[in-house]
Amino acid sequence: MLEPKLILTIGGVYNLGFVVFHLLFWKIFRWKEDLASLTQVNRSVMQILNLRLTYVFLVMAYVLFGFQSELIGTKLGQTLLIAFSIFWFMRAVEQVIFFGLKHKVSNGMAVLFFIGGVIHLLPVF
């Protein structure tokens, strides 16, 4: 079994990966063109939510890198890890609900989100 601090470091890298991924949404999903069909309000909401989510991933990574002893050794730390884990498990469920199970990429993303839930939960035990 991996050491809890190593697992937390892996979790930090995992979240940083999603920071980069979300910052690339404009290019990957051609948002300049695709979001143009939305109203100004909906276009703005999509982009703001993506930026705030990116910030959440950045904070999660910072906490996982910078407060490893506190995450492992305190009730507050364990509560945060459980909350981070629930975030990723729920994201896996939402992937299936909103994208279905018909495409390999979508299925892979669901598995990746589930793995994120596991990564964040393991140090609690």
HELIX and SHEET records of a PDB file:
HELIX    1   1 PRO A    4  LEU A   23  1                                  20    
HELIX    2   2 PHE A   25  ILE A   28  1                                   4    
HELIX    3   3 TRP A   31  ASP A   34  1                                   4    
HELIX    4   4 LEU A   35  SER A   37  5                                   3    
HELIX    5   5 GLN A   40  GLY A   66  1                                  27    
HELIX    6   6 GLN A   68  GLY A   73  1                                   6    
HELIX    7   7 LYS A   75  PHE A   99  1                                  25    
HELIX    8   8 LYS A  104  LEU A  121  1                                  18    
HELIX    9   9 LEU A  122  VAL A  124  5                                   3    
END                                                                             
